[in-house]
Amino acid sequence: MIDISGDGPNNDGPKVRHVRDHAVAEGITINRLTIQIPGMVSGWEFGDLDRYYVDCVIGGAGAFMIPLRRADQFPSVIKTKVLREIAGPGPSPLVLPAGAQADCLSGEKRRVEEEAWGGEGNP
């Protein structure tokens, strides 16, 4: 099992879908804790981070993603995550409506744009 926590899309290393697909093919499950606390997230503005992680990052038997929206949720979210991993596969705590798939290369594209401009929005 791979556990990932973070506040933005992949912005370094191999393409995220390729790594996810390879891990899932090897029988590895990838779970995610998505941190979206106002004022405590990365400098990148990112639209639907939940959709990105469901479409591009998590995978495998019983994979799940739990969003963290407020700092005071941290203890209960961690408890839910650990209990969920111990208990095994079950219904998803987050159900996303059908819609357009996320751009799984958004982080990589953003990094390339920043490098072209010399860093964090500095032309």
N, C-alpha and C positions, 0 to 999 in steps of 0.2 A: 504494500500500500504506500502511496505517496500522499502526503498532506501538504497543501500549499496554503499560505496566508499572504494577503497583499492588498494593495489599494489601487492597482492599475494593471494595464495590459503588459504582456511581455515586451521588453524593449532591448533585450540583449540575448545573444546566443542563437541557437538553432530555431527554426520556425516552430511555433508552439504546437500546431496541429500535427506536424510530423513526429515530434517527440511524444505527444499524447497517443497517437495512433500506434506507434511502436511499443510503448509501454502496455497499452491495452491488449495488443496482439500477444504480448508475453504473459498475459494473465494478471497484470498489475492494475489495481483500482486507484484512481486519482480523485481525491476529495479536496474541497476548497472552502476556505473561510474568507469571504470578501469583506474588506474593511472600507466602509464608506461613511466615516464620521466627519461631518463638516468641521473644517479647520484642522483636521489631523490627517489629511490625505495628501497624496503627492501633488505636485504643482500642475500636473496634467489634468485638464478637464476631459472627462470621458463620459459619454452619454449613458448607455445602458450597460454598465459593467456586469450586472447579473447575467444578461443575455450573452455577453462575450464569454464568461466563464462556463456557462452551460453549453454553448455551441462549440467552444474552441479548446477548453482546458480539461474539464472533468471527464471521466470516462471509466469504463469497466463495470464489473458486477456490483450493483448497489451503490454506484457513485452518487455523491450528493454535494450540494453547495449551500452554505448557510451565510446569509448576509448579516453583517454587523453594522447597524446604523447609528447607535449611540454608545458612548463609552460605558454607561451603566449597564449595558447588555452583555458586556464581555464575560462576566462569570457564568451567566446562564447559557450563553452561546457555546462557550468552551465545554461546559457540562453536557449540553445536548450533543455536541460533536463527539466527545469521548464515548458517551453512552451509545450513540448511534454506531460508532465503529466497533464497539464491543458486541452489541446486539446483532449486528449484521444487517443485510439489506432489508429495506422496508420502504414505505411510501415517502416520497420526497417532501421535505419541509418547505420547499419553494416550488410552486407550480407556475410556470411562465406560460402566458398565452402564445398561441401560434403566431408567427410573424416573420419578418425578414431576419435572415441569419446575420449574426454579427460579423464584422470584418476581422478575421483572425490575424491579419497582418498589421492592424492599426498601430500597435506599439512599435513595431519595426519601422513602419513608414514615418512615424513621428520622430524616431531617433535619427533617421536619415535626413529629415527636414531640418532638425536642430543642428546636425553636423554641417549641413550646407550653409546655415546661417551663423555658424560659429558659436553655438551653445543655446542656452535657454532664451530664445526669441531675440538674440542680439545680432542684428544685421551687420 
